[in-house]
Amino acid sequence: MNNNSNSDKAILYSFRRCPFAMRARAAIYFSKIKVELREVLLRNKPSEMLDISSKGTVPVLELEENILDESIDIMLWALNINDSEDILCPYREQKNFVLDTIKIFDLEFKYHLDRYKYNSRYVNEKDFLSREKHRNEGIKYLKTLQNILQKNNSKYLYKNKISFMDLALFPLVRQYKIADVYFFNENIDLKLVNIWLENLINAIFFKNIMYKYEVWNSNANPVYFENSL
């Protein structure tokens, strides 16, 4: 376990199924840092979280000297403390490409993902296309990952090893697949992406980050998240 003082009294507000919280927990898992985990209900967000981050979204990391409420910042915080498995390799070597790719997925892909997976929430929106059209728009972004995997002839997105790119992107792709598993499995254009995703969600780290914690309340004893499986 890394005992760097930067991790002392770190508190992570998280929601198990949120893809952005998922990527933050994944980075913390690989950093081997121990943090207090506070599982929240998005429909009943604790005042302690809202007091430190007006965004009202997870993840939020409370440190003694700082508040981080962007998932990528939390990933970088953790891995800059300890990166014994060289997860940050693509970030160091092709920083602009990596961050640009993640940004495209976080904004553009996520826009279509939401309207595909949760279409009933958006059906009355002026710019709503249709569930199928937003699904098909999402495929365009997934094909970029398919092309990377095909070009590299690898199981992962960078140098055939699990990395920052995989951890940042797979939770969003997982949500897309969940929206229609049969469609995803049968789409030949996404074959390599499907193999990539299945490889990640069947890994030990995924079982660890998806452990189901009780919802936190201010009277509860501290619960800690760490690389323990």
Secondary structure, DSSP 8 states (H G I E B T S, - for coil): ----GGGTT-EEEE-TT-HHHHHHHHHHHHHT--EEEEE-BTTB--HHHHHH-TT--S-EEE-SS-EE-SHHHHHHHHHHH--TT-TTHHHHHSHHHHHHHHHHIIIIIHHHHHHHHTHHHHTTSTT---HHHHHHHHHHHHHHHHHHHHHHTSSSSSTTS--HHHHHHHHHHHHHHHHTHHHHHH-GGGHHHHHHHHHHHTSHHHHHHT----B--TTS---EE-S--
